[in-house]
Amino acid sequence: MDVGAVGEFRSKVVELARRAVNAAPRCVNEESTKMFLVIPMISLLGYDHMDPNEVFPEHHCDFSEKYKNRVDYAIFKSGEPVIAIESKPAGAPSLKDDRGQLRSYFNAARTVKMGVLTDGLVWEFYADSDEPNMMDANPFLRFDLSEVAKGKVDDSALEGLHSLSKSVFDPENIGAEAKRKHIYNSVLSQVATIFADPPEEFARPLLRKAGIGHINQKALDEYRPVIQAAFREFINRQILHRLDLPKPDQAVPATAAEPPAPMPAPADAIVTTERELEVFKWVQQRLAFLVRDDALFAEIKSVDYRDYQGKFVVFYKMERKGRIFEFIESKVAPGYRFIFPEDSGLAQGDITVQSLVEIDAPLIASFKARVAAISKASTPQSGAA
């Protein structure tokens, strides 16, 4: 998917997720779950639920008259079922116990290449990556709309979901794709384990390449935190490189013209502290995590700061119109004090928090508001001379 397509599909998925989360409490049985949660996802993927030649409800495929196999929806291609969907009531305690029915249908319908198990919010996608027409024990893709509604969806999962849409779904290759996805997930899990606690067999060769000759157990224990810190720094640098952001000690002048801001105190009286730079660097990285819209993501590079005597201002493009917040550093009081503008969603703009993650909601709200306001101001009005 190109960047534009990813952004458009992400927006549609997030919108659907938010509607689904709002509707879920009223989906108290399987029928309401199908109508308000399952069918919208089928439609999002491009399948026409009003066409029985494409989406057929309560479809059956039986081994014999004695053993009946039925699924809630079968999606057809070229006259044959290729996707089987089994639905459970919203909020079902566990989908794991309901895989048997889907597996039986999957095995009976020789043309089916993908099985889907869902309660309308959690979606599990299965293929036959190990043996033809034998549904895998574990899903190759799992999608939780409750998390997506909060903006928590990575590009890999998004591309995986898009690959199942009508325009691109290939039944003959889904098994191989599922196998690659299983391997990808396994490798990702191993990387996360190494990142959290570098094992000896990984740390030793890394330290040798770093120029350490004799590596005993004491050296391993001593340098393991160094390896972990290097991992974290590498990821931070990758984020900054992706955003094309300056390093925290390099301020970028605002590009748009605006009325001059109040003159700061003399330069020799202002010292940008490590704590202020910590806040600025954290804001850059946190916005990269919170923003899910590609156009908005591109604007993060225009976030800048200016230091004054007694306050540290973080803004978008224009210091006055684009002010995101003011950070007030205390020499004695613990925590972080911020002053956010009125449209940040806070009842009281002046807040003190103990952890920076506590300002996620006002931070993203204020950033979006500043981008929208400045973009609107810079767009020529229709009919203008």
N, C-alpha and C positions, 0 to 999 in steps of 0.2 A: 504493500500500500504506500502511495506517496504521502507527503506530509499533509496536503490538503484533505485527502480522503481519510486519513487517520483522524484528523481533527473533527471532520464532519461526523464520522461514525462514532467517535468518542462522545460527542455531544448528544447524539441520538440515544446511545446506550445509557448515559447518565440520566437523561430526561426520563427514559423508560424506567430506570431503577428507582427514581424518586417517586414516580407515579405508583410503581408496584409496592414500595414501602408504605405509602399512604393508604393503598387499597387493601393490603394484606390483613389488617385486623378485622375486616368485614368478610373475608373469604373463609368462612367457618366450615365449609365442606368442599368435597372434591369438585363439584360442578362449578361453584363460584370461583374456585382457584383456576379452573380451566378457562373460564370466560374472561376473568379480569387480569389474570397473570400469565397464563400459558399462551393463549392466542395472541396477545400483544407481542410476545417474543418471537413467535412464529412469523408474524407479519413483519417485524423488524428485520428478520433475516431474509425477507423478500418472497416468502411463500404465501400463496393465496388461499386462506382458510375457507373461502367461499366456493372454491373449486374442488369438488370431490375427486377429480382426476389428479389433483396435486396434494391435497391434505384430506385424508379420510379418517373420520373419528370411529372409535371402537372397531378397529380393523382386527381381523383374526387370521391366524396362520396355524394350522393344527397338524400335529404328527399323525393323528388318527381321530376317529370319532370319540374315543375315550379321553384323549388328552387334548384339551382345548387351550389355545394360547391366544390371548387378546391384549392389545395395547390401546391406550387412549387415543393416540394419533399415529398414523403412518403417513410419511411424506413420500410421494411417488416421483419417479423420474423415468421417462420412456415406458410408462405403463407398469413399472415394477416398484414395490416398496424398497426404499434405500435407507430411510431413517425411521426409527421407532421411538416414540415418546411415551413414557409412563409418568403419570402425574399423581401426586399425593396431596392431601389438604395442606394449605399453608400452615407453616409452623410445626410440621410433623417432627416428632422427637429425633428421628434418625432415618436417613434414606438408605443406610446400609442394609437394613433388614428387608427392604423391598426390592432388592436387585434380582431375586430369583425369578419373579414373573417376567421381568424385562429380558433376563438371560434366556428363559425358555422360548420366548417369542423370537429373540435374536437367532437362536440356534435352529428354530423351525423354518424361518423365512430365509432362504438361501441368498436372496439378493440384498438383504439388509446389511449395511456396512457400518452403521453407527447407531448406538442406543443412547437415549437421553432419559435421565431420571431427575425429576424435579418436584419441589413443593411450591413452585412459582417464584421463590426467592433464591434458593440455592439450586444451581443447575450443574449436574454432573454428566460428562460426555464420555462414552465408552466406544471402543473399537475392538477389532479382532487382530491385534498386532502380533500375537504369538502363534495363534492357530486359526485357520479360516473358519468362520461361523461359530467360533467359541469366544464369547464376550470376555474381555479382560476382567480380571478381578478388581482392578483399580481404574478410576477414570484418568484419561490423559489430559483432561481440562476440567477445572472446577471454577464456577463463577458464582459469587455471592452478591446479589443485587443490593443487599443491606450495606455492604462495604462499598460497592460502586457508587451508591447514592451519596456517600461521604467523600467521593472523589478518589477513592483508593482503588485504582485499576492500572496495572502496568501495561506497557505496549505489547509485551509478549502475549499476555492473556487476551488483549483486545484483538490482536492479529489472529489468534487462534479462533476466537469467536467469529470474526469476519470470514475466515476460511470455510465456515460452515454455511454461509449464506448461499442463496439460490444461484447467484451469478457466477460463483467461483467453486462451489462444492464439487469435488471429484470423488465419487464413491470408490473407484478402483484404487485410488492412492491414499485414502484416509487411513488405512492400516499402517502403511509406511510412515505417514506423517505422525500418527499416534505413537509409533515406536520411537521416532526422533524426539517427540515431546516427553515421553517417559524418561528417555536418556537425559534430555535437557534438565528435567526436574531433579533427577538423581544427581547430576553433576552440580547443579545449583545448590542442592542440599549439602553436598560434600564441601563446596567452596565456603558455604556459610559456617560449617563446622570448623574448617581450617581457619577462617577469619576469627572466630570466637576463641579458639584455643589451638594455635599452630602445633600440630603433632611433631614428634621428634624426626620422623622420616621426611617431613617437609622442611623443618627448621634447619636441620644440619646442612643440606646442600645449599640452602639460601645463605647461611652464614659463611660457608666456604667461599661462595662467589663474592661475598662482601669483604673477603680478605682475612677472615679469622682462621688460623691454621689449626690450632689444637682446641677441639670442642669437647669438653667433658660435660658431665651432668650439671655441674655448677654453672658452667658457661651457658648451657641451654636454658636453665632457669633464670639466669640473669638477663639474657637477651630476648627471651620470649615476649616480654612487654614492649621491647623495642620494635620487634616485628609487627606486633599488633598496632602500635602507634603509626608505623610506616604504612600499613594497610589503610588506616583511617585517613591519613594525609593524602595518600594516593587517590582515594575516592573523592576527597574534598577538591583536589586539583582537577580531577576529571569533570566534576560538576562546574567549576569555574571556567574550565576550558570550553565546555559545551555551551555555556551561556555567553562566552566571550566577555567575561566580567573582569574588571581590573582587580589587582590585589588590594586588600583593605587599606594599605598605606598609600594608595595612589588614587586620589580624588579625581573624578572626571568632571570637567566644567559642564554646566547645564547648557544644552544646545538651543533651546527655545528662548526667544526674547521675552522678558517680563519686566515689570517695574522693579527698580533696584530695591534689594532687601536692606533692612537696617544694617548699618555698618557694624561689624563685629568689634569686639574689644581689640586692642593692639595685639598683633601676632605673638609678641614675646610673652603675653600674659595668658595665652591659650595653649594648652598642651592636650592633644588628643590621646586619651589614656588607652591602655590595653583593654580595659573593660568596655569602653565605647567602641573600639574596633571589633571586639568580640561580638557585640550586639549587631554591628553592621554586617559582618561576615555571616553571622547566623541568619540574619534577615534574608540575605541573598540566597543562601542555601535552602532556607525553609520555604521561601516563596517558590523555588524550583520544585519542591516536594508538593506544595499545596495547590499550585496552579495546574489545571487539567485542560485548559483551552490553549491551542497552539499559538493563536494570535496574541493572547495575553502573556503566554510564556516568553514570547520574543521581546516583550516590553520590560522584562526584569533587568535587562542590561542597562536600562535608563534610570535605575534606582541609584541615588547618590546620597552623600551626606555633607553637612557643614557643621563645624564645631563652633560654639559660642562659649562665652564665659557663663558657666552654670547650666548650659543645656546643649544637647547633641541632637541635631535635626536630621531626620532621614526623609527624603522626598523623592518624587518621581518627576523628572525633567525640570519642573519649575518649583523653586523653593517655597513660594507662598501658595500658589494654586495647587501644587502637587504634594504638599506636606502630608506625609503618611503618619508620622508621630514625632514627638519629642521625647528623648530619653534624658532623665535627670539622674545623674550619678551622685550617690550619697557616700561620703567618706566613712560614715559610722553606722547607718542603718543597713540591715541585711536586705537582700532581694533586689528587684529591679523596678524602678518607678517609670511609668510611661504616661504621656498625655496624648490621647487620641482625639481626632476631630469627632464632631457630633454624629456623622453618618457612618461611624464604624460599628454601630450596633450596641454600644455600651450605654447603659443608663447614666453612668458617670464616667467621663473621659479620663479622669486622673485615677490611675490604678497602680497598685504595687503587687508584684507577683514574685514567687520564690523560684520559679522555673520559667525559662523563656517559652517553652511549649504552651504555657498557659495563655499566651496572647495570640494563638493561631487564628481564632475567629475574628477579633478586631483587626488583626494584621491583614488578612486576605480581603476583608470587607473594605478597609481603608484603601488598600492598593487598587482594588477593582474600581472604587469610586473615583480615585484620582485619575486613573487611565481613562475612564469613561468621560470625565469632565473635560480633560485636556484634549482628548480626541474630538469631542463634540465642538469645543471652542475652535479647533484648528480646521474643521470641515466647513467649506464654503456653504453659506445658506442659499437655498434655491431662490432665484430672482434677484440675487445681489448683483450690483454693478460690477 
